Amino acid sequence: MWRQPKAVWAVAFACVVAFMGIGLVDPILSSIAKDLHASAAQVSLLFTSYMVVMAVAMLITGFVSSRLGAKRTLLLGLAIIIIGSVAAGCMSSIGGIVGWRGVWGLGNALFIATALSTIVSSAKGSVAQAIILYEAALGVGIAVGPLLGGILGDISWRGPFFGVGVLMAIAMVATVFLLPSGNVKGKPISILAPFRALRHPGLLSVAITALLYNFGFFTLLAFTPFVLEMPAIPVGLIFCGWGLALAYTSVFVAPRLQARFGTLRPVIGSLTCFALLLVVMAIFTANKPVLVICVIAAGLFLGINNTLVTEVVMKVAPVERPVASAAYSFVRFGGGAVAPWLAGKLGEEVSPHLPFWVGAGMVLIGALLLAVTRRLFASVDATDTAPAPAAGSLEEAEDLTLAEEMA
């Protein structure tokens, strides 16, 4: 699994940097609120604008990538992220940062959806192994993001935004030189394709489950730094531990659980455990050691969930993988868009305990939905023996994947 073409490693490295952006702002939320005299709900809009734009933009990723080709779409996404992150760091108002953070989300949408399908199409080994590589990149990015954000944020809250710009420029250079150029596919993907894909009951069910789970995920990510009330570096270290736990279970634990129990049971179990951790955080919101332990422990269950749910998405719907990824991401990021703002609002105006209760309830409903509709995923655990292309250009990999899906 680890002997991959240079193209796969180039995209994986860019994924690490892209996913840093999710947790990078965590340690500086309180600093931004203090320096710009903004409320928790206003600062949480940094997540909301990012996720709203990303969710909507997911609908056009297949349309764009099928016309520009994977490499050009990845480079376009990276360029937009650089512009959005650097411009956000130059702003002096919360509205300006929120606006440019939305531009950042547009770039991330173009990059993430294309990167997943590119890794799956061009990696050696099975689809499951390719997804593990993708989730490993996600986990490392999520782990390093808060740590880097804490270190740079201790100097200035603007530091993490400029840091992303520099790292994305490096990722862009790596993508230019290491990823082979592929021609535009012969059959462009319709802009309505993601909506048509959501007609498939299995894909719609898992997407709604992810939307509900994201309420808990982004409540943890966006609201916990406010109740911790710690400086940037300690918050960064806490969420780095969370990301490392997520990366470990994504790569090493999820495949073993899947081999022993199938795909659905570990997902339902991990969601239930995550909901219980949020309940503990809701009860002991004023106890910082308990919050720290729960945040890091949550990473263990989120890693299992992320890897296995992504595999379900790639297998359950009889559509092209970029279309399945775009449709799924459009729905699930809706939860990521609403949850940060709602958590900040409820925490400020009602009770700091309430956001965690709401997040726990949403995650538990997601687990129940998946349990009720599990018959839709009976084919997911079929033996995955078809390897991804071992060598050749990205264009050849895409053609082989398309032929496999048509067959």
Helices and strands as residue ranges (DSSP letters): H 6-24, G 26-28, H 29-35, H 40-68, H 70-90, H 94-122, H 127-155, H 159-178, H 193-197, H 201-228, H 232-248, I 249-253, H 254-261, H 264-283, H 288-316, H 321-349, H 354-372, G 374-377, H 394-406
